[in-house]
Amino acid sequence: MSKPVIEFRDFSFQYHAQSSPTLMNINLTVYEGEKIVIVGASGSGKSTLVHCINGLIPFSYTGEIKGSLTICGLETKDASIFKLSKLVGTVLQDTDSQFIGMTVAEDIAFALENDCVKHQELMDRTKRAAEIVNIENLLSSSPHELSGGQKQRVSLAGVMVDNVPIYLFDEPLANLDPATGKQTIELIEQIKKQTNSTIIIIEHRLEDVLYRDVDRIILIEEGRIIADMHPDDLLSSNLLTVSGIREPLYITALKYAGCIITSQMHPQHIESIVVDDLAKGRVQKWFSGIVQQTEIPLDEPILTIKNVSFSYEEDESTLQDVSFTICKGEMLSIVGRNGAGKSTLSKLICGFEKQDRGSISFAGEPFDGYTIKERAKYIGYVMQNPNHMISKSMIFDEVALSLTAHKIPPDEIQKRVYKTLKICGLYEFRNWPISALSFGQKKRVTIASVLVQEPEIIILDEPTAGQDFRHYTEIMKFIHSLNQRGVTIIIITHDMHLMLEYTPRSLLFSDGRLIADTSATQALINEELIAKANLKRTSLFSFAEKCGINPENFIRKFIEYDRQARN
């Protein structure tokens, strides 16, 4: 049997600023070579558990520790963070905050330079780490100029170069397009096999993580471990949905059809799950009984993009001859590979950048002469990285900032801010400093700061990245309710279920070009578009095929039924 590398024994932790423990009576053993996934709702304690493993607790975040935690036999509260860094390598969710060097090579070699490794050995180990993650041709590039997937690989090489026995991945898929996320899971599996290292993954996108086998899933709720199970066993229970975690979509479809999920069905993968004739019959009967609602056509243009091109560098085009029209009251998604130009398009619409050619019109009027401030009256923009938007130290002040600038009366400000904070799941933190929040919670603050302004068009860049299913649903229900009142919603996303569930229309981008303007369902069944835009075929497609149902019709009806069931 493999030896233990991580051992929690009756372990509890309480931050000094908190009145009660965040982790309570944790007993957990992780063995050498295991791949573990940790899931839990926002605020459940999973990030705190990870910080205990990599040494940020107690060295960066102070508090009271009870019980024991050993890493490779070393008691963490008696060790230095330097010693722990030689045992545990962490790949952060926000990769930009992890970069140190001016080039990829410098960044990978940083730990070796600190250890005064001889030059030739340093070069050899840096190159070897880069080769393992397939970025050896990027060693002279700046990390900040790379795509999301490439940045992920640089971060991974930077911790691999030290030959640590344990790797922690903090939401590695949150900012990646579907195909790149799939490649990241493949890469993690490859590293595990090559090094026999222990892998711990924290991720809300559970179905995507389960693309490759994992040994166990640890489910945390309110600071306690409530499940430590093989994926087949956990997916056969209702623990995930009760805890606010999204289960794989094909599992949800089976449950809607009245099927009982058992571990003998091997539900960990869509490829492995056994759907017998009885289950197929139930799914087909359920499917035939779903009545699909008719979409009301919209025909009043509110935003028109015509022949727009833009380049950051003269010889490198970021957007090329992009044209489309969005109608008032629409809710649509913009999808495509990392670096395809999606966020740049949003900057042009908001006035942060000026297009080189083409025109942008709002409600039939040219928008080109409008300043950023003037455009902000009509268009709200929520950026992908919350740290790029936040300017106040306190949550209430940040959300109230725009209202204060427009001299709204204080009592009206408080009313609107509190209402928005409740919708975004932040009301209980209204008097907290923003520095005390997680990345996902900061994301909700920035969404709240724009939603509170009630603009005519809202552009959201990855609004649900880093959110658990409960907060995902709360935020999207609120955004959908705004849309039903006539607010036009544009969502830039890598979440294919969000795209299917909430946006009947999708704009697909690849290499700076608009390659398709189609329905979300069509986008995810067309193999050519999937390849060009770096998307991923939804598991519902494969599930429908297993059940002998037309995939396009099945996906449409499932999404309709699922949204009604949860609302």
C-alpha positions in Angstrom: 0.0 0.0 0.0 1.2 3.5 -0.8 2.5 5.6 2.1 0.6 8.6 3.5 1.8 12.0 2.4 -0.9 14.2 3.9 -2.5 13.4 7.3 -5.1 15.5 9.1 -5.8 14.3 12.7 -8.7 16.0 14.6 -7.6 19.2 12.9 -9.4 22.5 13.4 -8.6 26.0 12.4 -10.1 29.4 13.4 -9.0 32.7 11.8 -8.2 35.3 14.4 -10.8 37.7 12.8 -13.5 35.0 13.0 -15.8 34.1 15.9 -15.9 30.4 15.1 -13.7 27.8 13.4 -13.6 27.6 9.6 -12.4 24.0 9.7 -13.7 21.6 12.4 -12.4 18.1 13.4 -10.9 17.2 10.0 -9.6 13.7 9.7 -8.2 12.9 6.2 -5.3 10.9 4.8 -4.0 11.3 1.3 -1.6 8.7 -0.1 1.3 8.9 -2.4 0.3 9.0 -6.1 -3.4 9.6 -5.4 -5.5 12.1 -7.4 -8.0 13.8 -5.1 -10.7 16.3 -6.0 -12.0 18.7 -3.3 -15.4 20.2 -3.8 -17.7 22.4 -1.7 -19.8 25.5 -1.9 -18.2 28.9 -1.6 -17.3 29.5 2.1 -17.4 25.8 2.9 -13.7 25.8 4.0 -12.1 24.1 1.0 -9.7 27.0 0.3 -8.8 27.1 4.0 -8.0 23.4 3.9 -5.7 24.0 0.9 -4.0 26.9 2.6 -3.2 24.6 5.5 -1.6 22.1 3.2 0.6 24.6 1.3 1.7 26.5 4.4 -0.2 29.8 3.8 -1.8 28.9 7.1 -0.4 29.7 9.6 2.4 31.8 7.9 0.3 34.2 5.8 -3.2 33.8 7.4 -2.9 33.6 11.1 -5.3 31.8 13.5 -5.6 29.1 16.1 -4.7 25.5 15.1 -5.9 22.5 17.0 -5.0 18.9 16.2 -2.3 17.7 13.8 -1.4 18.1 10.1 1.6 16.4 8.7 3.0 16.7 5.2 5.4 13.9 4.3 5.9 13.3 8.0 6.6 17.0 8.8 4.2 18.7 11.3 3.2 21.9 9.5 2.8 24.2 12.5 6.4 23.4 13.5 7.8 23.8 9.9 8.8 26.8 7.9 6.9 27.9 4.8 10.2 27.4 2.9 10.3 23.7 3.9 6.7 23.2 2.9 7.3 24.8 -0.5 9.7 22.0 -1.2 6.9 19.5 -0.6 3.9 21.2 -2.1 3.6 23.1 -5.3 0.5 25.3 -5.8 -0.9 26.4 -9.2 -3.2 29.3 -8.4 -6.5 30.1 -10.0 -5.3 33.6 -10.9 -2.1 32.7 -12.8 -1.1 36.3 -13.5 -0.6 36.8 -9.7 1.9 33.9 -9.7 4.3 35.2 -12.3 7.7 36.6 -11.2 10.0 36.5 -14.3 10.1 38.8 -17.3 10.2 35.7 -19.6 8.8 32.2 -19.3 12.3 30.8 -18.7 13.0 33.3 -15.9 9.7 32.5 -14.3 10.2 28.7 -14.4 13.7 29.0 -13.1 12.9 31.4 -10.2 12.8 28.7 -7.5 16.1 27.3 -8.7 17.8 30.7 -8.7 16.7 31.2 -5.1 18.3 27.8 -4.2 21.6 28.9 -6.0 21.4 26.0 -8.4 24.4 26.0 -10.8 23.7 27.6 -14.1 23.9 24.5 -16.4 21.7 22.4 -14.0 19.3 25.3 -13.8 19.1 25.6 -17.6 18.6 21.8 -18.0 15.9 21.5 -15.3 14.1 24.6 -16.7 14.1 23.1 -20.2 13.0 19.7 -18.9 10.0 21.2 -17.0 9.0 23.2 -20.1 9.1 20.1 -22.3 6.9 18.1 -19.9 4.1 20.8 -20.3 4.8 21.4 -24.0 6.0 25.1 -23.8 9.6 24.7 -24.7 9.1 27.0 -27.7 7.8 29.8 -25.4 10.8 30.1 -23.1 11.7 33.6 -24.4 8.1 34.9 -24.4 6.6 37.1 -21.7 4.2 35.2 -19.5 1.6 38.0 -19.5 1.3 37.9 -23.3 0.3 34.2 -23.4 -3.2 32.7 -23.7 -4.9 31.4 -20.6 -4.0 27.8 -21.3 -0.3 28.7 -21.9 -0.2 30.7 -18.7 -1.5 27.6 -16.9 1.3 25.5 -18.3 3.9 28.1 -17.3 2.6 28.2 -13.7 2.7 24.4 -13.6 6.3 24.2 -14.9 7.3 26.8 -12.3 6.3 24.4 -9.5 7.3 21.2 -11.3 10.9 22.4 -11.6 11.4 21.9 -7.9 10.4 18.2 -8.1 7.8 18.5 -5.4 5.9 15.4 -4.4 2.5 17.1 -4.1 0.7 19.4 -6.5 -2.3 21.6 -5.6 -4.5 23.0 -8.4 -6.8 25.8 -7.3 -9.6 25.9 -9.8 -7.4 25.2 -12.8 -10.3 25.4 -15.3 -11.9 28.7 -14.1 -10.5 30.9 -16.8 -10.0 28.4 -19.7 -12.0 27.7 -22.8 -13.6 24.2 -22.8 -11.0 22.6 -25.1 -8.1 24.1 -23.2 -9.6 23.0 -20.0 -9.9 19.5 -21.4 -6.2 19.6 -22.3 -5.3 20.8 -18.8 -7.0 17.8 -17.3 -5.1 15.6 -19.8 -1.8 17.4 -18.8 -2.5 16.8 -15.0 -3.1 13.1 -15.7 0.2 13.0 -17.8 2.2 14.6 -15.0 0.7 12.2 -12.4 1.7 9.2 -14.5 5.2 10.5 -15.3 6.1 11.6 -11.7 3.9 9.5 -9.5 3.1 12.7 -7.6 0.1 13.3 -5.5 -2.5 15.6 -7.1 -5.1 17.6 -5.3 -7.6 19.6 -7.4 -10.1 22.2 -6.2 -12.7 22.8 -8.8 -16.4 23.8 -9.3 -16.5 22.3 -12.8 -16.7 18.7 -11.5 -17.9 17.1 -14.7 -14.9 18.5 -16.6 -12.4 17.3 -13.9 -13.9 13.8 -14.1 -12.9 13.7 -17.8 -10.0 11.6 -16.4 -10.2 9.2 -13.5 -9.8 10.4 -10.0 -9.4 8.2 -6.9 -11.6 10.1 -4.5 -13.8 13.2 -4.1 -13.7 15.0 -0.8 -16.9 17.0 -0.2 -16.7 19.8 2.4 -19.7 21.6 4.0 -19.5 24.3 6.7 -15.9 23.3 7.6 -16.5 19.6 7.9 -15.8 16.7 5.6 -19.2 15.2 4.9 -18.1 12.7 2.1 -14.8 11.0 1.2 -15.8 8.6 -1.6 -15.0 7.1 -4.9 -16.6 9.2 -7.7 -19.0 6.3 -8.7 -20.3 6.1 -5.1 -20.6 9.9 -4.6 -22.4 10.3 -8.0 -24.9 7.6 -6.9 -25.9 9.7 -3.9 -27.7 13.1 -3.6 -24.9 14.6 -1.6 -23.6 16.8 -4.3 -26.9 18.5 -5.1 -27.8 18.9 -1.5 -24.5 20.7 -0.9 -25.0 23.0 -3.9 -22.5 21.3 -6.3 -23.5 20.7 -9.9 -23.4 17.1 -10.8 -22.6 15.9 -14.4 -25.5 16.8 -16.7 -26.1 13.2 -17.8 -26.7 12.3 -14.2 -29.2 15.1 -13.8 -31.0 13.9 -17.0 -31.3 10.3 -15.6 -32.7 11.6 -12.3 -35.3 13.8 -14.1 -36.3 10.6 -16.0 -36.9 8.8 -12.7 -33.9 6.5 -13.0 -32.0 5.3 -9.9 -28.2 5.8 -10.2 -26.0 3.1 -8.7 -22.3 2.7 -8.5 -22.5 -0.4 -10.6 -23.5 1.8 -13.5 -20.0 3.4 -13.3 -21.4 7.0 -13.6 -18.0 8.7 -13.3 -17.7 9.2 -17.1 -20.3 9.6 -19.9 -18.2 7.1 -21.8 -18.3 4.5 -19.0 -21.8 4.9 -17.7 -24.1 1.9 -18.3 -27.6 2.9 -19.5 -29.7 -0.3 -19.8 -32.9 -0.7 -21.8 -35.1 0.1 -18.8 -33.3 3.4 -18.2 -33.3 4.2 -21.9 -37.1 3.7 -22.0 -37.6 6.0 -19.0 -35.5 8.7 -20.6 -37.3 8.4 -23.9 -40.7 8.7 -22.2 -39.6 11.7 -20.1 -38.2 13.4 -23.2 -41.4 12.9 -25.2 -43.4 14.5 -22.4 -41.5 17.8 -22.4 -43.3 20.7 -24.0 -40.9 23.3 -25.3 -41.8 27.0 -25.1 -41.7 29.1 -28.2 -39.2 31.9 -28.2 -40.6 35.4 -28.8 -38.7 37.1 -31.8 -36.9 40.4 -31.1 -36.5 42.9 -33.8 -35.5 46.3 -32.3 -31.8 46.8 -32.8 -29.9 48.3 -29.8 -26.3 47.6 -30.7 -24.8 47.4 -34.2 -21.2 46.4 -34.9 -20.3 47.0 -38.6 -17.0 46.0 -40.3 -15.0 46.5 -37.0 -11.3 45.8 -37.1 -8.7 46.5 -34.4 -5.0 45.8 -33.7 -2.9 46.4 -30.6 0.2 46.1 -32.8 0.4 47.3 -36.4 1.4 44.0 -37.9 -0.9 41.8 -35.7 -4.7 42.0 -36.1 -6.8 41.3 -33.0 -10.3 41.7 -34.6 -10.9 41.5 -38.3 -14.0 42.8 -40.1 -16.6 41.9 -37.4 -20.2 42.7 -38.0 -23.4 41.8 -36.1 -26.5 43.3 -34.6 -28.0 42.8 -31.1 -31.7 43.5 -30.5 -33.1 45.2 -27.4 -34.0 42.6 -24.8 -31.7 39.8 -26.2 -29.5 37.6 -24.0 -26.7 36.1 -26.0 -23.2 34.6 -25.4 -19.9 35.3 -27.0 -17.7 32.2 -27.0 -14.4 31.0 -28.4 -10.8 30.1 -27.7 -8.7 32.1 -25.3 -7.2 35.0 -27.2 -9.9 35.0 -29.9 -10.7 38.7 -29.4 -13.8 38.4 -27.2 -12.7 40.7 -24.4 -11.2 43.2 -26.9 -14.6 43.5 -28.6 -16.1 44.4 -25.2 -13.4 47.1 -24.7 -14.3 48.6 -28.1 -18.0 48.6 -27.3 -17.4 50.3 -23.9 -14.9 52.8 -25.4 -11.8 51.6 -23.5 -10.2 51.1 -27.0 -11.0 52.8 -30.4 -11.5 50.6 -33.4 -9.2 51.1 -36.4 -12.0 50.6 -38.9 -15.7 50.1 -38.9 -18.5 51.6 -36.7 -20.4 51.0 -33.5 -23.9 52.3 -33.1 -26.3 52.3 -30.1 -30.0 52.5 -30.7 -29.3 53.6 -34.3 -27.0 56.5 -33.3 -23.2 56.5 -33.9 -21.4 55.7 -30.7 -17.9 56.8 -31.8 -18.1 60.3 -30.3 -19.2 59.1 -26.9 -16.7 59.1 -24.0 -16.2 56.1 -21.7 -18.2 58.0 -19.0 -21.1 58.7 -21.5 -21.2 55.1 -22.7 -21.3 53.9 -19.1 -24.8 55.4 -18.8 -26.0 52.8 -21.2 -23.6 49.9 -21.0 -22.2 48.2 -17.9 -19.1 46.0 -18.1 -18.0 43.4 -15.6 -14.4 42.4 -16.3 -13.0 38.9 -16.0 -10.4 39.6 -13.4 -12.1 41.3 -10.4 -8.8 42.8 -9.2 -8.8 45.0 -12.3 -12.1 46.7 -11.3 -12.0 47.1 -7.5 -10.9 50.5 -6.2 -12.4 50.7 -2.7 -11.3 48.8 0.4 -14.8 48.0 1.8 -17.5 46.0 0.0 -20.4 48.4 0.5 -18.3 51.4 -0.7 -17.2 49.5 -3.8 -20.8 48.6 -4.8 -22.0 52.1 -4.0 -19.2 53.9 -5.8 -21.0 54.7 -9.1 -24.2 55.7 -7.3 -22.2 58.1 -5.1 -20.5 59.6 -8.1 -23.9 60.3 -9.6 -25.0 62.0 -6.3 -27.8 59.6 -5.6 -29.4 60.3 -2.1 -27.8 58.2 0.6 -31.0 56.3 1.6 -31.6 55.3 -2.0 -27.9 54.2 -2.3 -28.3 51.9 0.7 -31.6 50.5 -0.5 -30.1 49.6 -4.0 -26.8 48.4 -2.7 -28.4 46.1 -0.1 -30.9 44.7 -2.7 -28.0 43.9 -5.1 -25.8 42.4 -2.4 -28.6 40.0 -1.3 -29.0 38.8 -4.9 -25.3 38.3 -5.3 -25.0 36.4 -2.0 -22.9 39.1 -0.3 -25.3 40.8 2.1 -23.8 39.1 5.1 -20.4 40.5 4.1 -21.6 44.1 3.4 -19.3 45.6 6.1 -16.3 43.4 5.3 -13.0 44.6 3.8 -12.6 43.3 0.2 -9.1 42.0 1.0 -10.7 39.3 3.2 -12.7 37.8 0.3 -11.9 34.9 -2.0 -11.4 35.3 -5.7 -14.9 34.1 -6.4 -16.4 36.5 -3.8 -14.5 39.4 -5.3 -16.0 38.5 -8.6 -19.5 38.8 -7.1 -18.6 42.2 -5.7 -17.7 43.5 -9.2 -20.9 42.1 -10.7 -22.9 43.8 -7.9 -21.1 47.1 -8.6 -22.4 47.1 -12.2 -25.8 45.5 -11.6 -26.6 48.3 -9.1 -26.4 50.9 -11.9 -29.3 49.3 -13.9 -27.8 50.0 -17.4 -29.6 49.2 -20.7 -26.9 46.7 -21.8 -24.7 44.6 -19.4 -21.6 42.9 -20.7 -20.4 40.2 -18.3 -16.9 38.6 -18.9 -17.1 35.1 -17.3 -19.7 36.1 -14.6 -19.8 32.6 -13.0 -16.1 31.7 -13.1 -15.1 30.5 -9.6 -18.7 30.3 -8.4 -20.3 27.3 -6.8 -23.6 26.0 -8.4 -25.8 27.7 -5.8 -24.3 31.2 -6.4 -24.1 30.5 -10.2 -27.8 29.9 -10.1 -28.6 32.9 -8.0 -26.5 35.2 -10.2 -27.8 33.9 -13.4 -31.5 34.0 -12.2 -31.0 37.6 -11.3 -29.3 38.4 -14.7 -32.1 36.5 -16.4 -34.7 38.5 -14.5 -33.1 41.7 -15.6 -33.2 40.4 -19.2 -36.9 39.7 -18.8 -37.5 43.3 -17.8 -35.9 44.4 -21.1 -32.2 44.7 -20.2 -30.0 43.4 -23.0 -27.4 40.9 -21.7 -24.1 40.0 -23.4 -22.1 37.2 -21.7 -18.6 36.2 -22.6 -18.1 32.7 -21.2 -16.3 29.4 -21.4 -19.2 27.7 -19.5 -21.0 25.6 -22.1 -24.0 24.9 -19.8 -24.4 28.6 -19.1 -24.4 29.2 -22.9 -27.0 26.5 -23.5 -29.2 27.3 -20.5 -29.4 31.1 -20.8 -28.4 32.3 -24.2 -30.5 31.2 -27.2 -28.0 32.9 -29.5 -24.2 32.6 -29.6 -21.5 34.5 -31.4 -18.5 32.2 -32.0 -15.0 33.8 -32.4 -11.7 32.3 -33.6 -8.5 34.2 -34.3 -10.1 37.6 -34.3 -13.0 36.7 -36.7 -16.7 36.0 -36.1 -17.0 32.5 -37.5 -20.6 31.8 -36.6 -23.8 33.6 -35.4 -26.1 30.7 -34.5 -28.1 29.1 -31.7 -26.2 27.8 -28.7 -27.4 24.2 -29.4 -26.2 24.3 -33.0 -22.8 25.6 -31.9 -22.3 22.6 -29.6 -23.3 19.9 -32.1 -21.3 21.2 -35.1 -17.9 19.5 -35.0 -16.3 22.0 -37.3 -17.4 25.0 -35.1 -16.4 23.1 -32.0 -12.9 22.7 -33.3 -12.5 26.2 -34.7 -13.8 27.9 -31.5 -12.1 25.5 -29.0 -15.4 24.4 -27.6 -16.2 21.0 -26.2 -19.1 18.7 -27.1 -21.5 18.6 -24.2 -22.0 15.3 -22.5 -25.8 15.6 -23.2 -25.0 14.9 -26.9 -23.3 11.6 -26.1 -26.0 10.8 -23.5 -28.8 11.4 -26.1 -27.0 9.1 -28.6 -26.8 6.4 -25.9 -30.5 6.7 -25.4 -31.4 6.7 -29.1 -32.7 10.3 -29.2 -31.9 13.1 -31.6 -29.1 15.0 -29.7 -30.2 18.5 -30.9 -33.8 18.0 -29.8 -32.7 16.4 -26.6 -30.4 19.2 -25.6 -33.0 21.9 -26.3 -35.7 20.1 -24.2 -33.3 19.2 -21.4 -32.2 22.8 -21.0 -35.8 24.1 -21.0 -36.9 21.4 -18.4 -33.8 22.0 -16.2 -34.3 25.7 -16.0 -38.0 25.4 -15.2 -37.2 22.7 -12.6 -34.7 24.9 -10.8 -36.8 28.1 -11.0 
